[in-house]
Amino acid sequence: MQRQRATQGILWSMVTGLMLLGGVAPVGAADAQKPAGQAPAAEKKAPEKKSVKKGESRKAIPAPAKSPAPKYASAETAAKAQACFGEAPHIESVQPDEGKAGDKVTITGRNFGPAECLRSLSFGPGHSATFQLDSPTQITATVPAGKRKGMAIMTVTTASGEDSKGFLLK
């Protein structure tokens, strides 16, 4: 008897834990009687009818824009795509390490690419820069306008992480 209660307690805690984590949705008596694939009555709504006044014409409502087609047609082609995980980028040098808005800067380091995995380059919060990935170890960037003079934190962000280095804005 004691063993049965212990087993019931463990089972109850597992079910409760799954429900709290969203793994299992509780089934109500009304839901259990409906065939699979049928929506609950509360979710169904009758379409609203709008009356057209005399002299007015019905205007066509434009269809919602279609989202772009997925990049990969199958799991096999997706598996062959470049994976965007691994080691975080590492900035080794910035040449020059100071400059003004519009200046070109070359950043050398490791783990920057491929291009699909390079997310952003900024010279402080809210000051993203235009950049080009020359190779997995080199980026060419343009110092953005609008930042005050002084020290800025230049940050390279990839899908695997980020690295920062100081940069003097003139």
Residue, then its C-alpha position, 0 to 999 in steps of 0.5 A: m500500500q505504501r509503495q502504491r502511494a509512493t508510485q502515485g505521488i511520483l507519477w502525479s509530480m511528473v504529470t504536474g511538472l510536464m503541465l507546468l513546462g507546457g509539455v502536456a495540455p490538460v484535456g477537458a471532458a468537452d475536448a475529449q468527445k470531439p473528433a481530432g482536428q476540430a476546433p473548440a466552439a469558443e474558437k469558431k466565429a461567424p464571419e461578420k457581414k457588413s451592409v453596403k449602403k445604397g450608392e456605395s460599392r464594395k471595395a476589394i480588400p487587398a490580400p496580405a503580402k506573401s512571406p518569402a519562400p523558405k530558403y531551403a526546400s528540404a531537410e537534406t538541403a538545409a543540412k548542407a547549409q553553413a552552420c552558424f555556431g562554433e567559437a565566438p569571434h576574436i578581434e586581434s587588431v583594428q587598423p587604424d585604431e582611431g578615426k572620424a565618421g566616414d573613415k574606413v577601418t580594417i578589423t583582423g581577427r578569428n571566427f568572423g565568417p561565413a557571411e551568413c553568420l556575421r550579425s553586426l558591427s557597431f561603434g557603441p550602442g545604437h551606432s551600427a556601422t556598414f561593413q563588408l566581410d573580406s574573409p573569415t579573419q578580416i572585416t572592412a567597416t566604415v565609422p558611422a556618423g552621429k557618435r560623440k568624440g571620445m572612446a567607443i566600444m567597437t563590437v563584432t557580433t556573430a551567431s556564436g557570440e561577440d567581441s569588443k575592442g576600444f576605438l577612439l573617435k576623433 
